[in-house]
Amino acid sequence: MAEILLTAIINKSIEIAGNLLFQEGSRLNWLKEDINWLQREMRHIRSYIDDAKDKAIGGNSRVKNLIKDIQELAGDVEDLLDDFLPKIQQSNSAICRLKTACIPSHASFADEFAIEIEKIKKRVADIDRVRTTYNIMDTSNNNNDDCIPLDQRRLFLHADETEVIGLDDDFNMLKAKLLDHDLPYGVVSIVGMPGLGKTTLAKKLYRHVRDQFECSGLVYVSQQPRAGEILHDVAKQVGLAEEERKENLENNLRSLLKIKRYVILLDDIWDVEIWDDLKLVLPECDSKIGSRIIITSRNSNVGRYIGGDFSIHVLQPLDSEYSFQLFSKKIFHFDNNNNWANASPDLVNIGRSIVKRCGGIPLAIVVTAGMLRARERTEHAWNRLLESMGHKIQDGCAKVLALSYNDLSIALRPCFLYFGLYPEDHEIRAFDLTNMWIAEKLIVVNSGNGREAESLAEDVLSDLVSRNLIQVAKRTYDGRISSCRIHDLLHTLCVDLAKESNFFHTEHNAFGDPGNVARVRRITFYSDNNAMNEFFRSNPKPTKLRALFCFINDSCLFSHMAHLNFKLLQVLVVVISASGFRGVSIPNTFGNMSCLRYLRLEGNIHGKLPNCMVKLKHLETLDIGKSFFIKLPTGVWKSTQLRHLRSIGYNLAPYNYFCINPFFPNVYSLPRNNLQTLMWMDGFFFEPRLLHQLINLRKLGIKGVSDSTVKILSALSPVPMALEVLKLKVDRVSEQINLSSYPNIVKLLLNGGMPLNSEAFPPNLVKLTLVRYKVDGHVVAVLKKLPKLRILKMVWCSYNEEKMDLSGDGDSFPQLEVLHIVYARGLSEVSCRDDMSMPKLKKLFLLIDTTSGVRLSERLAKLRV
């Protein structure tokens, strides 16, 4: 995994070289030559690593040791670049001011950098000497070690049918789709994360339907496919004569399949390139003949490319009962009776706990059952496995899971590993992930444009989801990923791979060799307070630390941060989760965090952030939106790179919520181009120049909205074209708001009452949330006419009329898909009398308290979820 560090170095070298100001003949020119040498050398080493990793995986200890040396070298080079980057930026600023490169102090740091580069060159030469001396020359995998699991996969594909448990519904849906005469492209695509049983299900489907076709074939494609071998295998199975297979195979096979009704199973397709080769020979399946293709893939995009969206069938983990049924079958595999009749209730309960840890993944259940069959069937033996099963299951599934990781591009690998920094089964906001990736420069765009980087980061997350390595938890109003999770099995894979590559450590694996502790680059603490204390005690100079995650409830949490030197720290996340915990106090000072780019504090944390924490040149994201008792200093507005600010909107002492404060006027000192999110600001200080000045502001929240605020928003000209999300928390307002001139606002939240008419809403509004609103027939009539509204939420609203009729004259809620009604006071009935109204409604969420009920008309009752 040294390639992750090498890629980071290459990216940073490009960035530094691109931004460095120099003059010919100056020391800074030599500095640029050193950086260019570094970039070229790291590219060559990365190419060597790419060739060598297969041999290391195959168990070659000499190659493993060499890669470890390269990894340590790469880590030190990245430290060097991160350490010198601030000095280079300072040099650029001075050159711009003084119009000269002959600055003694800057020449000094250039000389210092040159000395370090010479040390790096010696280490590179020494690594090459070791490679030559100990004959670590041929890095190609001549023994084809990587083919062993692939051959096993081929054997499994042709083995006798394995009983399928818990997938009957999937099987029936796939069978119906496969035999549908109108199936687009004639393809069904079974996709999902590794270990779900895609191949097992596909085999059952294939063997069940093949007699309905004139010829059939099933082939294993693999990560390293050879089109010629696959076509030869297909040709042999569909009955092409041996002579025709030897000469002009492609044309002969295509001619045969054009006149035969065939079904072919292509198992384990990893990318679309092999399909582009195969489809030149395989005739189109959507012809009158009715041929069909079944594919399995870990990547949904592959299935989508081959067969379109309709072909996709996403396999899900088994539920708890089917999981236990599969477990029981494997446990009693050699017994005459497949039951627990002779087992104690305690053993059954331990068995259920073991199955729960497998997370519904059939592969994990089968591996675990295999381990238990080799043990005594006693509570003691099973409990021992339960206590250590995380890594035991991981070991059993390692080859299957590692294939998905190895298929990731080098750029995607650190982004995937980042999920392991969170606790198991944690719901992770996409906003957090993408901005942390950007903060650590795991996502880099040549333009340096923050918006472009965020777009690329969203693409990376979508790619990981398409590969079924990540599960989507929630989506936004426009279908983008809002939050996600990672399966426990893949979470363990992240933790193991990250430790192996020194990408990050957890509270359980950071200790041992004192030298390794000092080299830790990222660390996360999930639960153990003592582990954090021990880590900082054994590592009093955490100067290599890039990211620190704390999900623990420790009242002394910040005590270490007050004095230590975190000079390279870029990401700091502190989440206090316990509701009864007395909280954490913020100290008056923090140690050096001059490189901090992403800061998130959540939970029961109180006090004022010192200026040294927020008055940072590099700070891009500051998120204290879920920490009610944190005060922000005015120095936050001097963070010239700030792109996202999320706060509760008050710069107040704890427990004092209602004072107007002098905090927000300083927002007008921010640079024009950077800030994209401002949640929340005080309406008392809202002025027209805010939206004129912050030209890239996309999300804005205003608290304490008054008539003055409404007038400003309604009369603003020109309107801000970047603004997409607006949230307003209203005090007492009598003024009519007019947002009809805001073409790009697609998401609007109104908390509290204000007069509403058709001009109140932006013309392209997609999602509307009304909180604590007084809803009457007039308001409902206005809402019905919103032409593009797809999601409507009404939360804690009071209703002047007991009955809310959502019907209309054929134009009521023309695009509405989702309706939320939460805690409706005064409402007893919701009806829709015709099928013309709300023609696209798919879901109705109705959450009410236990003291009241809301009747739904028949159509709405069917849509309730």
Helices and strands as residue ranges (DSSP letters): H 2-19, H 27-57, H 61-98, H 104-133, H 147-158, H 168-178, G 184-186, E 187-191, H 198-209, G 210-212, E 215-222, H 227-238, H 242-246, H 249-259, E 262-269, H 272-278, E 292-297, H 300-307, G 309-311, E 312-314, H 320-331, H 345-357, H 362-373, H 379-406, H 413-417, G 418-421, E 428-429, H 430-439, H 450-466, E 471-475, E 481-485, H 488-501, E 505-506, H 514-518, E 522-525, H 529-538, E 547-550, G 557-562, E 571-575, E 584-585, E 598-602, E 605-608, H 611-614, E 621-626, E 629-631, G 634-638, E 644-646, G 664-669, E 677-682, G 683-685, H 688-693, E 699-705, H 707-715, E 725-730, E 747-751, G 758-760, E 767-771, E 774-775, H 777-784, E 791-795, E 798-799, E 803-805, E 818-822, E 829-831, E 843-847, E 855-856, H 858-863
